[in-house]
């Protein structure tokens, strides 16, 4: 456990000192959402209608953008092979890196999302549900994404490959995340969608660290 | 008395056989110097010893137990130094080391820095270090967690004469406490009583090769 915390602490201090990485992700998120009113026109009824979907797709792309570097820098400077040789399970190390990834990208996105919902004129009833759905959904994205990030280690043009690998796997989370917000906006219960999102989270929490650690081992061989 | 040994090891890297039929044994206080031309498999052998990749055939054992059966136990026993120096540019030297010391029960970072003459650099961010200084930090990393077996892949790369001397002293002290070391080198390190293993003596001969 102390190894887990040491890992999180180190990655967080790296993220804060390098500073820009998480800022860029949030800026990207905001910019993508801001592009939509220019693209589809400023008609409020259209924007209100598509707001949950736009925010979710933008969040998904923003997470995608930051995933490539999850293991890459440690792989390139030799840290990753030493992490694999630390006297704790590699799964734990991978989980710690995923936690840090969520703290530095998922969490800032969630904090920025109400502002964007306001910008698109989303109904005020939807805010808590949007935040709740993102809280349940973005850790799943980090977990699934970590498997992809580990698989592309050592590949040329890894970023493109990563999106091909991971984006299809993000679709279920996207569907239920958007549907939860749409449900509450149209006056239905969002409970079922939240339960499904929670199930995705638990399933990926149980599987992804092992799959990602196996992929990391493969890359180090 | 611990013993680390390998029996009839066969190594394949990227579908190319590197060496075969290799045996070695390391006892407490022992040292093994790997020599051989470039590409003869020195680094590959050290990676096998570290458990980073499995041998294609043969087995590596610690006190008779296969290291593949207890990976974490083996990780606790080894300190590995590869070609790269994992010094994070935004963390200071002391911060870099303290992360690698996190798994240790006790560690003395100032002493580890002093052993390689980089005590004054403790607060300097990694990005300002020269290649030789980074290598010294990486070597100091070996010292922050006490482990019986050191696996050093070309540890003298980028080091000046003084640092090579310090490394020889550190290795001597480690062996005096019953530690083992396996290292590959092209430079003369001056390790008294070290066994030498020339990897070009173990060609990966395949009987039915076309």
Interface residues (C-beta under 8 A of the other chain):
Chain A: X2 X3 X6 X7 X10 X13 X14 X17 X18 X74 X76 X77 X78 X79 X81 X82 X84 X85 X86 X87 X88 X89 X220 X221
Chain B: X50 X51 X52 X53 X54 X72 X75 X76 X78 X80 X82 X83 X84 X85 X86 X87 X88 X90 X91 X95 X99 X100 X102 X103
